[in-house]
Amino acid sequence: MQNWTRIGQLADIPRQGSRVVATAAGDIALFRSQDDRVFAVRDRCPHRGGPLSQGIVHGHRVTCPLHNWVIDLTSGEAVAPDTGQTFCHAVKVEDGCVWLRA
């Protein structure tokens, strides 16, 4: 698979939880929702750089553990009234394996 890196198994990411992947460009947080969708975003809140991977996952959003900003995992955008965005990475699941686009 060109430009895709195998990260691990879907089962390695708990439902409504996260895992962190260290890359040369910085940490990427992988989130798994209750409905088994997987999202990948830069592991930094756009507010003050808090570790989103340590936040609470609810639906397709995560709440930053530092100041309770809510980030939409589909877009990386902060939910109003807050503004800002964290970078989203392409991720897919095939046959139970999680792949991240390089």
N, C-alpha and C positions, 0 to 999 in steps of 0.2 A: 504494500500500500504506500504509494508515493506521498511524501510529506505528512504522513500520519505516524504517530508513535504509540505503541501499545503501552497503556498505563497499568493495567491490571484487570481484575475481574469486577463486575458490577457488585458482586457480593462483598467485596472489600470496602465498599462505601456504605455505611449504615443508612437506612431510610431516615430522612429528615436529619441527616448528618453530613459530614464532610471529610475530606482527606486533602493533604497538601502535597503538591509536586514541586520540587525545587528545579528551576531551570536557570540557564545563564542569564535570562532576562528578568528573573525574579520569581517569587513563589506564585503558583497558580492554585487556587482553591477549587476543588471539584465537589459539587453538591449533588446529592440524590434526594429527590422529592418523594413524597409518600406514593405517588403514582409511577415511580421508577424512572422519571426523566432525569437526565444528568446534565448539569450545567458546569461551565468552567469560566471563572473570572479571576482577574488579578486579585491577590489576597490582600488588598488594601482598600479600606473605605475611602471614598473621595472627600470625606469631611476632614479627618485628622490622621488618616493612614492606619486606622485600627485593623486588626486581623479579622477579616470577615469569616475565615474558617472557624473561628471560635464563637461565632454568633449563633442565634437560634433560627433554624429553618422552619418556615411556615408557608405552605403552598409552594409557590415558585418565587418566594422572596426569602431574604435573610435579614435579620436585625443585627446591626453592628454591636458588639459587646461594650464598646466604649461610651457612646453617646446616643444609642438607640435609633440611629438612622436606619431606615428600611431601604434595602436595595432590591430592585427587581432583577432576578437572575436571568431572565430572558433577554434583557437589554443592557444590564449593568447600571441603569439609571436609578438615582435616588427617587423615592416616592415623595410627592408633594406633601407638605410645603417645602421640603428640602430640595436642593438642586445640586447636581453634580453627577458624575458617571465614572465607573470603573470599567476597565477594558474586558470585553468578553472574548473568549477563545472558542474556536470550533471544537466540538466534542461529539462523538457518536458511540453507540453501543451496538456491537454485532456479535451474535452468538455468545452473549454474556461477557464479552471483552470490551473494555473501555479504551477508546482511541482518542488521542489529542492531536490536533493539527499543529505541525511544527511551523 
